[in-house]
Amino acid sequence: MKTVTIYTDGACSGNPGIGGWGAILTYNGKEKVISGYDKDTTNNRMEVFSIIAALRC
C-alpha cells in the first residue's frame, strides 16, 4: 500500500479576518508544499481548507 503523509495548518489574524493555510505532503522521500489565503475568513475555515486542498493533490 502507498502511504502519503500530510501535515496541515491554518490560521487567521482576527476572527474573521485575513487567513492563510498550508500543507506539506511527503511520499517516497519527496515533498510537495502547497499554500493559500483568504481575505475574509475564520481560523476554523483555514484549518479545514488546508486538509481539503491537500487531499485534492
PQR file of N, CA, C, O and H, with PARSE charges and radii, in Angstrom:
ATOM      1  N   MET A   1       0.838  -1.175   0.000 -0.4000 1.5000
ATOM      2  CA  MET A   1       0.000   0.000   0.000 -0.0000 2.0000
ATOM      3  C   MET A   1       0.890   1.247   0.000  0.5500 1.7000
ATOM      4  O   MET A   1       1.898   1.302   0.704 -0.5500 1.4000
ATOM      5  N   LYS A   2       0.507   2.235  -0.790 -0.4000 1.5000
ATOM      6  CA  LYS A   2       1.229   3.504  -0.840 -0.0000 2.0000
ATOM      7  C   LYS A   2       0.718   4.404   0.280  0.5500 1.7000
ATOM      8  O   LYS A   2      -0.485   4.488   0.528 -0.5500 1.4000
ATOM      9  H   LYS A   2      -0.312   2.191  -1.362  0.4000 1.0000
ATOM     10  N   THR A   3       1.649   5.075   0.950 -0.4000 1.5000
ATOM     11  CA  THR A   3       1.277   5.962   2.047 -0.0000 2.0000
ATOM     12  C   THR A   3       1.813   7.365   1.792  0.5500 1.7000
ATOM     13  O   THR A   3       3.009   7.553   1.568 -0.5500 1.4000
ATOM     14  H   THR A   3       2.626   5.007   0.748  0.4000 1.0000
ATOM     15  N   VAL A   4       0.917   8.343   1.829 -0.4000 1.5000
ATOM     16  CA  VAL A   4       1.288   9.749   1.733 -0.0000 2.0000
ATOM     17  C   VAL A   4       1.065  10.356   3.111  0.5500 1.7000
ATOM     18  O   VAL A   4      -0.018  10.229   3.682 -0.5500 1.4000
ATOM     19  H   VAL A   4      -0.054   8.190   2.011  0.4000 1.0000
ATOM     20  N   THR A   5       2.087  11.015   3.643 -0.4000 1.5000
ATOM     21  CA  THR A   5       1.964  11.690   4.933 -0.0000 2.0000
ATOM     22  C   THR A   5       1.647  13.155   4.669  0.5500 1.7000
ATOM     23  O   THR A   5       2.306  13.801   3.854 -0.5500 1.4000
ATOM     24  H   THR A   5       2.966  11.119   3.179  0.4000 1.0000
ATOM     25  N   ILE A   6       0.637  13.680   5.358 -0.4000 1.5000
ATOM     26  CA  ILE A   6       0.193  15.057   5.150 -0.0000 2.0000
ATOM     27  C   ILE A   6       0.229  15.807   6.479  0.5500 1.7000
ATOM     28  O   ILE A   6      -0.314  15.347   7.484 -0.5500 1.4000
ATOM     29  H   ILE A   6       0.101  13.156   6.020  0.4000 1.0000
ATOM     30  N   TYR A   7       0.880  16.972   6.463 -0.4000 1.5000
ATOM     31  CA  TYR A   7       0.893  17.889   7.607 -0.0000 2.0000
ATOM     32  C   TYR A   7       0.168  19.157   7.167  0.5500 1.7000
ATOM     33  O   TYR A   7       0.473  19.704   6.107 -0.5500 1.4000
ATOM     34  H   TYR A   7       1.321  17.345   5.647  0.4000 1.0000
ATOM     35  N   THR A   8      -0.788  19.634   7.969 -0.4000 1.5000
ATOM     36  CA  THR A   8      -1.560  20.816   7.584 -0.0000 2.0000
ATOM     37  C   THR A   8      -1.654  21.807   8.736  0.5500 1.7000
ATOM     38  O   THR A   8      -1.486  21.452   9.902 -0.5500 1.4000
ATOM     39  H   THR A   8      -1.036  19.190   8.830  0.4000 1.0000
ATOM     40  N   ASP A   9      -1.930  23.068   8.376 -0.4000 1.5000
ATOM     41  CA  ASP A   9      -2.198  24.086   9.384 -0.0000 2.0000
ATOM     42  C   ASP A   9      -2.944  25.239   8.715  0.5500 1.7000
ATOM     43  O   ASP A   9      -2.827  25.460   7.510 -0.5500 1.4000
ATOM     44  H   ASP A   9      -2.067  23.357   7.429  0.4000 1.0000
ATOM     45  N   GLY A  10      -3.699  25.953   9.511 -0.4000 1.5000
ATOM     46  CA  GLY A  10      -4.407  27.132   9.054 -0.0000 2.0000
ATOM     47  C   GLY A  10      -4.475  28.132  10.186  0.5500 1.7000
ATOM     48  O   GLY A  10      -4.498  27.752  11.357 -0.5500 1.4000
ATOM     49  H   GLY A  10      -3.795  25.772  10.490  0.4000 1.0000
ATOM     50  N   ALA A  11      -4.508  29.411   9.845 -0.4000 1.5000
ATOM     51  CA  ALA A  11      -4.538  30.453  10.871 -0.0000 2.0000
ATOM     52  C   ALA A  11      -5.260  31.675  10.329  0.5500 1.7000
ATOM     53  O   ALA A  11      -5.520  31.792   9.131 -0.5500 1.4000
ATOM     54  H   ALA A  11      -4.489  29.720   8.894  0.4000 1.0000
ATOM     55  N   CYS A  12      -5.575  32.582  11.246 -0.4000 1.5000
ATOM     56  CA  CYS A  12      -6.315  33.778  10.881 -0.0000 2.0000
ATOM     57  C   CYS A  12      -5.896  34.930  11.796  0.5500 1.7000
ATOM     58  O   CYS A  12      -5.709  34.736  12.997 -0.5500 1.4000
ATOM     59  H   CYS A  12      -5.363  32.487  12.218  0.4000 1.0000
ATOM     60  N   SER A  13      -5.751  36.128  11.224 -0.4000 1.5000
ATOM     61  CA  SER A  13      -5.449  37.313  12.009 -0.0000 2.0000
ATOM     62  C   SER A  13      -6.756  38.058  12.223  0.5500 1.7000
ATOM     63  O   SER A  13      -7.256  38.733  11.323 -0.5500 1.4000
ATOM     64  H   SER A  13      -5.903  36.285  10.248  0.4000 1.0000
ATOM     65  N   GLY A  14      -7.299  37.929  13.414 -0.4000 1.5000
ATOM     66  CA  GLY A  14      -8.658  38.387  13.673 -0.0000 2.0000
ATOM     67  C   GLY A  14      -9.585  37.227  13.352  0.5500 1.7000
ATOM     68  O   GLY A  14      -9.181  36.285  12.671 -0.5500 1.4000
ATOM     69  H   GLY A  14      -6.893  37.381  14.146  0.4000 1.0000
ATOM     70  N   ASN A  15     -10.789  37.280  13.819 -0.4000 1.5000
ATOM     71  CA  ASN A  15     -11.690  36.153  13.566 -0.0000 2.0000
ATOM     72  C   ASN A  15     -13.117  36.670  13.421  0.5500 1.7000
ATOM     73  O   ASN A  15     -13.820  36.749  14.428 -0.5500 1.4000
ATOM     74  H   ASN A  15     -11.117  38.045  14.372  0.4000 1.0000
ATOM     75  N   PRO A  16     -13.583  37.026  12.232 -0.5600 1.5000
ATOM     76  CA  PRO A  16     -12.964  36.779  10.943  0.2800 2.0000
ATOM     77  C   PRO A  16     -11.903  37.829  10.598  0.5500 1.7000
ATOM     78  O   PRO A  16     -11.830  38.901  11.198 -0.5500 1.4000
ATOM     79  N   GLY A  17     -11.101  37.475   9.622 -0.4000 1.5000
ATOM     80  CA  GLY A  17     -10.033  38.356   9.171 -0.0000 2.0000
ATOM     81  C   GLY A  17      -9.267  37.699   8.042  0.5500 1.7000
ATOM     82  O   GLY A  17      -9.760  36.770   7.400 -0.5500 1.4000
ATOM     83  H   GLY A  17     -11.160  36.604   9.135  0.4000 1.0000
ATOM     84  N   ILE A  18      -8.059  38.185   7.802 -0.4000 1.5000
ATOM     85  CA  ILE A  18      -7.197  37.618   6.767 -0.0000 2.0000
ATOM     86  C   ILE A  18      -6.618  36.312   7.292  0.5500 1.7000
ATOM     87  O   ILE A  18      -6.065  36.268   8.391 -0.5500 1.4000
ATOM     88  H   ILE A  18      -7.659  38.939   8.322  0.4000 1.0000
ATOM     89  N   GLY A  19      -6.747  35.255   6.507 -0.4000 1.5000
ATOM     90  CA  GLY A  19      -6.281  33.943   6.951 -0.0000 2.0000
ATOM     91  C   GLY A  19      -5.437  33.258   5.905  0.5500 1.7000
ATOM     92  O   GLY A  19      -5.479  33.609   4.725 -0.5500 1.4000
ATOM     93  H   GLY A  19      -7.196  35.292   5.614  0.4000 1.0000
ATOM     94  N   GLY A  20      -4.681  32.291   6.337 -0.4000 1.5000
ATOM     95  CA  GLY A  20      -3.850  31.515   5.429 -0.0000 2.0000
ATOM     96  C   GLY A  20      -3.822  30.059   5.829  0.5500 1.7000
ATOM     97  O   GLY A  20      -4.144  29.700   6.962 -0.5500 1.4000
ATOM     98  H   GLY A  20      -4.647  32.006   7.295  0.4000 1.0000
ATOM     99  N   TRP A  21      -3.428  29.220   4.878 -0.4000 1.5000
ATOM    100  CA  TRP A  21      -3.343  27.788   5.127 -0.0000 2.0000
ATOM    101  C   TRP A  21      -2.124  27.228   4.412  0.5500 1.7000
ATOM    102  O   TRP A  21      -1.617  27.823   3.460 -0.5500 1.4000
ATOM    103  H   TRP A  21      -3.166  29.512   3.958  0.4000 1.0000
ATOM    104  N   GLY A  22      -1.666  26.090   4.877 -0.4000 1.5000
ATOM    105  CA  GLY A  22      -0.543  25.428   4.228 -0.0000 2.0000
ATOM    106  C   GLY A  22      -0.593  23.935   4.484  0.5500 1.7000
ATOM    107  O   GLY A  22      -1.194  23.473   5.454 -0.5500 1.4000
ATOM    108  H   GLY A  22      -2.077  25.607   5.650  0.4000 1.0000
ATOM    109  N   ALA A  23       0.048  23.190   3.599 -0.4000 1.5000
ATOM    110  CA  ALA A  23       0.131  21.742   3.746 -0.0000 2.0000
ATOM    111  C   ALA A  23       1.435  21.242   3.151  0.5500 1.7000
ATOM    112  O   ALA A  23       1.922  21.768   2.151 -0.5500 1.4000
ATOM    113  H   ALA A  23       0.537  23.565   2.811  0.4000 1.0000
ATOM    114  N   ILE A  24       1.985  20.229   3.776 -0.4000 1.5000
ATOM    115  CA  ILE A  24       3.173  19.547   3.273 -0.0000 2.0000
ATOM    116  C   ILE A  24       2.796  18.091   3.073  0.5500 1.7000
ATOM    117  O   ILE A  24       2.308  17.433   3.993 -0.5500 1.4000
ATOM    118  H   ILE A  24       1.589  19.802   4.588  0.4000 1.0000
ATOM    119  N   LEU A  25       3.025  17.592   1.868 -0.4000 1.5000
ATOM    120  CA  LEU A  25       2.744  16.203   1.535 -0.0000 2.0000
ATOM    121  C   LEU A  25       4.074  15.511   1.278  0.5500 1.7000
ATOM    122  O   LEU A  25       4.901  16.021   0.523 -0.5500 1.4000
ATOM    123  H   LEU A  25       3.421  18.126   1.121  0.4000 1.0000
ATOM    124  N   THR A  26       4.287  14.358   1.895 -0.4000 1.5000
ATOM    125  CA  THR A  26       5.518  13.604   1.657 -0.0000 2.0000
ATOM    126  C   THR A  26       5.165  12.206   1.171  0.5500 1.7000
ATOM    127  O   THR A  26       4.248  11.559   1.677 -0.5500 1.4000
ATOM    128  H   THR A  26       3.615  13.944   2.509  0.4000 1.0000
ATOM    129  N   TYR A  27       5.929  11.757   0.166 -0.4000 1.5000
ATOM    130  CA  TYR A  27       5.741  10.415  -0.387 -0.0000 2.0000
ATOM    131  C   TYR A  27       7.054   9.952  -0.999  0.5500 1.7000
ATOM    132  O   TYR A  27       7.645  10.636  -1.834 -0.5500 1.4000
ATOM    133  H   TYR A  27       6.674  12.283  -0.245  0.4000 1.0000
ATOM    134  N   ASN A  28       7.491   8.792  -0.572 -0.4000 1.5000
ATOM    135  CA  ASN A  28       8.669   8.156  -1.165 -0.0000 2.0000
ATOM    136  C   ASN A  28       9.887   9.083  -1.167  0.5500 1.7000
ATOM    137  O   ASN A  28      10.647   9.111  -2.135 -0.5500 1.4000
ATOM    138  H   ASN A  28       7.011   8.237   0.107  0.4000 1.0000
ATOM    139  N   GLY A  29      10.070   9.841  -0.082 -0.4000 1.5000
ATOM    140  CA  GLY A  29      11.222  10.729   0.046 -0.0000 2.0000
ATOM    141  C   GLY A  29      11.081  12.066  -0.661  0.5500 1.7000
ATOM    142  O   GLY A  29      12.003  12.879  -0.615 -0.5500 1.4000
ATOM    143  H   GLY A  29       9.452   9.818   0.704  0.4000 1.0000
ATOM    144  N   LYS A  30       9.963  12.313  -1.308 -0.4000 1.5000
ATOM    145  CA  LYS A  30       9.730  13.584  -1.994 -0.0000 2.0000
ATOM    146  C   LYS A  30       8.718  14.397  -1.218  0.5500 1.7000
ATOM    147  O   LYS A  30       7.869  13.852  -0.512 -0.5500 1.4000
ATOM    148  H   LYS A  30       9.214  11.651  -1.345  0.4000 1.0000
ATOM    149  N   GLU A  31       8.818  15.718  -1.358 -0.4000 1.5000
ATOM    150  CA  GLU A  31       7.984  16.626  -0.590 -0.0000 2.0000
ATOM    151  C   GLU A  31       7.312  17.629  -1.519  0.5500 1.7000
ATOM    152  O   GLU A  31       7.939  18.141  -2.446 -0.5500 1.4000
ATOM    153  H   GLU A  31       9.507  16.161  -1.932  0.4000 1.0000
ATOM    154  N   LYS A  32       6.027  17.908  -1.268 -0.4000 1.5000
ATOM    155  CA  LYS A  32       5.290  18.927  -2.012 -0.0000 2.0000
ATOM    156  C   LYS A  32       4.671  19.879  -1.001  0.5500 1.7000
ATOM    157  O   LYS A  32       4.041  19.446  -0.036 -0.5500 1.4000
ATOM    158  H   LYS A  32       5.518  17.492  -0.515  0.4000 1.0000
ATOM    159  N   VAL A  33       4.850  21.177  -1.224 -0.4000 1.5000
ATOM    160  CA  VAL A  33       4.311  22.198  -0.327 -0.0000 2.0000
ATOM    161  C   VAL A  33       3.257  22.997  -1.082  0.5500 1.7000
ATOM    162  O   VAL A  33       3.505  23.467  -2.192 -0.5500 1.4000
ATOM    163  H   VAL A  33       5.361  21.529  -2.008  0.4000 1.0000
ATOM    164  N   ILE A  34       2.081  23.151  -0.480 -0.4000 1.5000
ATOM    165  CA  ILE A  34       1.018  23.964  -1.066 -0.0000 2.0000
ATOM    166  C   ILE A  34       0.542  24.957  -0.015  0.5500 1.7000
ATOM    167  O   ILE A  34       0.634  24.691   1.184 -0.5500 1.4000
ATOM    168  H   ILE A  34       1.880  22.770   0.422  0.4000 1.0000
ATOM    169  N   SER A  35       0.032  26.102  -0.465 -0.4000 1.5000
ATOM    170  CA  SER A  35      -0.454  27.112   0.488 -0.0000 2.0000
ATOM    171  C   SER A  35      -1.404  28.070  -0.219  0.5500 1.7000
ATOM    172  O   SER A  35      -1.495  28.090  -1.446 -0.5500 1.4000
ATOM    173  H   SER A  35      -0.043  26.318  -1.438  0.4000 1.0000
ATOM    174  N   GLY A  36      -2.105  28.856   0.577 -0.4000 1.5000
ATOM    175  CA  GLY A  36      -3.018  29.839   0.028 -0.0000 2.0000
ATOM    176  C   GLY A  36      -3.554  30.742   1.122  0.5500 1.7000
ATOM    177  O   GLY A  36      -3.154  30.636   2.282 -0.5500 1.4000
ATOM    178  H   GLY A  36      -2.031  28.840   1.574  0.4000 1.0000
ATOM    179  N   TYR A  37      -4.462  31.632   0.747 -0.4000 1.5000
ATOM    180  CA  TYR A  37      -5.017  32.579   1.722 -0.0000 2.0000
ATOM    181  C   TYR A  37      -6.430  32.970   1.327  0.5500 1.7000
ATOM    182  O   TYR A  37      -6.897  32.667   0.229 -0.5500 1.4000
ATOM    183  H   TYR A  37      -4.788  31.719  -0.194  0.4000 1.0000
ATOM    184  N   ASP A  38      -7.095  33.650   2.245 -0.4000 1.5000
ATOM    185  CA  ASP A  38      -8.421  34.205   2.008 -0.0000 2.0000
ATOM    186  C   ASP A  38      -8.475  35.543   2.735  0.5500 1.7000
ATOM    187  O   ASP A  38      -8.012  35.656   3.870 -0.5500 1.4000
ATOM    188  H   ASP A  38      -6.715  33.897   3.137  0.4000 1.0000
ATOM    189  N   LYS A  39      -9.031  36.543   2.092 -0.4000 1.5000
ATOM    190  CA  LYS A  39      -9.060  37.889   2.685 -0.0000 2.0000
ATOM    191  C   LYS A  39     -10.057  38.038   3.824  0.5500 1.7000
ATOM    192  O   LYS A  39      -9.880  38.897   4.688 -0.5500 1.4000
ATOM    193  H   LYS A  39      -9.407  36.451   1.170  0.4000 1.0000
ATOM    194  N   ASP A  40     -11.097  37.220   3.840 -0.4000 1.5000
ATOM    195  CA  ASP A  40     -12.116  37.331   4.887 -0.0000 2.0000
ATOM    196  C   ASP A  40     -12.573  35.930   5.276  0.5500 1.7000
ATOM    197  O   ASP A  40     -13.421  35.337   4.609 -0.5500 1.4000
ATOM    198  H   ASP A  40     -11.240  36.522   3.138  0.4000 1.0000
ATOM    199  N   THR A  41     -12.008  35.410   6.350 -0.4000 1.5000
ATOM    200  CA  THR A  41     -12.270  34.027   6.735 -0.0000 2.0000
ATOM    201  C   THR A  41     -12.136  33.857   8.239  0.5500 1.7000
ATOM    202  O   THR A  41     -11.954  34.829   8.973 -0.5500 1.4000
ATOM    203  H   THR A  41     -11.319  35.891   6.891  0.4000 1.0000
ATOM    204  N   THR A  42     -12.229  32.617   8.689 -0.4000 1.5000
ATOM    205  CA  THR A  42     -12.032  32.292  10.102 -0.0000 2.0000
ATOM    206  C   THR A  42     -10.929  31.254  10.239  0.5500 1.7000
ATOM    207  O   THR A  42     -10.549  30.599   9.268 -0.5500 1.4000
ATOM    208  H   THR A  42     -12.377  31.828   8.093  0.4000 1.0000
ATOM    209  N   ASN A  43     -10.431  31.115  11.436 -0.4000 1.5000
ATOM    210  CA  ASN A  43      -9.385  30.141  11.711 -0.0000 2.0000
ATOM    211  C   ASN A  43      -9.851  28.719  11.370  0.5500 1.7000
ATOM    212  O   ASN A  43      -9.120  27.954  10.741 -0.5500 1.4000
ATOM    213  H   ASN A  43     -10.739  31.646  12.225  0.4000 1.0000
ATOM    214  N   ASN A  44     -11.061  28.378  11.786 -0.4000 1.5000
ATOM    215  CA  ASN A  44     -11.577  27.031  11.523 -0.0000 2.0000
ATOM    216  C   ASN A  44     -11.675  26.739  10.034  0.5500 1.7000
ATOM    217  O   ASN A  44     -11.352  25.633   9.600 -0.5500 1.4000
ATOM    218  H   ASN A  44     -11.655  28.999  12.298  0.4000 1.0000
ATOM    219  N   ARG A  45     -12.112  27.704   9.251 -0.4000 1.5000
ATOM    220  CA  ARG A  45     -12.215  27.501   7.800 -0.0000 2.0000
ATOM    221  C   ARG A  45     -10.844  27.238   7.186  0.5500 1.7000
ATOM    222  O   ARG A  45     -10.713  26.393   6.300 -0.5500 1.4000
ATOM    223  H   ARG A  45     -12.374  28.603   9.603  0.4000 1.0000
ATOM    224  N   MET A  46      -9.829  27.949   7.648 -0.4000 1.5000
ATOM    225  CA  MET A  46      -8.484  27.747   7.110 -0.0000 2.0000
ATOM    226  C   MET A  46      -7.925  26.384   7.506  0.5500 1.7000
ATOM    227  O   MET A  46      -7.256  25.730   6.706 -0.5500 1.4000
ATOM    228  H   MET A  46      -9.935  28.635   8.368  0.4000 1.0000
ATOM    229  N   GLU A  47      -8.196  25.955   8.730 -0.4000 1.5000
ATOM    230  CA  GLU A  47      -7.757  24.634   9.178 -0.0000 2.0000
ATOM    231  C   GLU A  47      -8.359  23.536   8.305  0.5500 1.7000
ATOM    232  O   GLU A  47      -7.653  22.634   7.853 -0.5500 1.4000
ATOM    233  H   GLU A  47      -8.740  26.486   9.379  0.4000 1.0000
ATOM    234  N   VAL A  48      -9.669  23.619   8.072 -0.4000 1.5000
ATOM    235  CA  VAL A  48     -10.351  22.602   7.272 -0.0000 2.0000
ATOM    236  C   VAL A  48      -9.946  22.693   5.801  0.5500 1.7000
ATOM    237  O   VAL A  48      -9.765  21.669   5.142 -0.5500 1.4000
ATOM    238  H   VAL A  48     -10.242  24.352   8.440  0.4000 1.0000
ATOM    239  N   PHE A  49      -9.803  23.916   5.287 -0.4000 1.5000
ATOM    240  CA  PHE A  49      -9.455  24.069   3.877 -0.0000 2.0000
ATOM    241  C   PHE A  49      -8.077  23.502   3.578  0.5500 1.7000
ATOM    242  O   PHE A  49      -7.859  22.980   2.484 -0.5500 1.4000
ATOM    243  H   PHE A  49      -9.950  24.747   5.822  0.4000 1.0000
ATOM    244  N   SER A  50      -7.139  23.588   4.518 -0.4000 1.5000
ATOM    245  CA  SER A  50      -5.800  23.019   4.280 -0.0000 2.0000
ATOM    246  C   SER A  50      -5.881  21.522   4.068  0.5500 1.7000
ATOM    247  O   SER A  50      -5.156  20.977   3.236 -0.5500 1.4000
ATOM    248  H   SER A  50      -7.316  24.012   5.406  0.4000 1.0000
ATOM    249  N   ILE A  51      -6.751  20.845   4.804 -0.4000 1.5000
ATOM    250  CA  ILE A  51      -6.927  19.405   4.642 -0.0000 2.0000
ATOM    251  C   ILE A  51      -7.572  19.089   3.294  0.5500 1.7000
ATOM    252  O   ILE A  51      -7.131  18.183   2.586 -0.5500 1.4000
ATOM    253  H   ILE A  51      -7.341  21.288   5.480  0.4000 1.0000
ATOM    254  N   ILE A  52      -8.604  19.830   2.947 -0.4000 1.5000
ATOM    255  CA  ILE A  52      -9.286  19.605   1.667 -0.0000 2.0000
ATOM    256  C   ILE A  52      -8.322  19.809   0.502  0.5500 1.7000
ATOM    257  O   ILE A  52      -8.278  18.998  -0.424 -0.5500 1.4000
ATOM    258  H   ILE A  52      -8.962  20.566   3.522  0.4000 1.0000
ATOM    259  N   ALA A  53      -7.555  20.885   0.550 -0.4000 1.5000
ATOM    260  CA  ALA A  53      -6.611  21.175  -0.537 -0.0000 2.0000
ATOM    261  C   ALA A  53      -5.549  20.072  -0.652  0.5500 1.7000
ATOM    262  O   ALA A  53      -5.163  19.690  -1.757 -0.5500 1.4000
ATOM    263  H   ALA A  53      -7.590  21.544   1.302  0.4000 1.0000
ATOM    264  N   ALA A  54      -5.087  19.572   0.479 -0.4000 1.5000
ATOM    265  CA  ALA A  54      -4.081  18.501   0.455 -0.0000 2.0000
ATOM    266  C   ALA A  54      -4.651  17.223  -0.150  0.5500 1.7000
ATOM    267  O   ALA A  54      -3.962  16.536  -0.904 -0.5500 1.4000
ATOM    268  H   ALA A  54      -5.401  19.883   1.377  0.4000 1.0000
ATOM    269  N   LEU A  55      -5.882  16.900   0.168 -0.4000 1.5000
ATOM    270  CA  LEU A  55      -6.499  15.695  -0.372 -0.0000 2.0000
ATOM    271  C   LEU A  55      -6.781  15.816  -1.868  0.5500 1.7000
ATOM    272  O   LEU A  55      -6.881  14.802  -2.558 -0.5500 1.4000
ATOM    273  H   LEU A  55      -6.442  17.458   0.781  0.4000 1.0000
ATOM    274  N   ARG A  56      -6.910  17.033  -2.374 -0.4000 1.5000
ATOM    275  CA  ARG A  56      -7.131  17.231  -3.813 -0.0000 2.0000
ATOM    276  C   ARG A  56      -5.865  16.991  -4.627  0.5500 1.7000
ATOM    277  O   ARG A  56      -5.950  16.736  -5.829 -0.5500 1.4000
ATOM    278  H   ARG A  56      -6.829  17.857  -1.813  0.4000 1.0000
ATOM    279  N   CYS A  57      -4.705  17.065  -4.006 -0.4000 1.5000
ATOM    280  CA  CYS A  57      -3.430  16.916  -4.749 -0.0000 2.0000
ATOM    281  C   CYS A  57      -3.227  15.511  -5.257  0.5500 1.7000
ATOM    282  O   CYS A  57      -2.213  15.226  -5.895 -0.5500 1.4000
ATOM    283  H   CYS A  57      -4.635  17.272  -3.030  0.4000 1.0000
TER
END
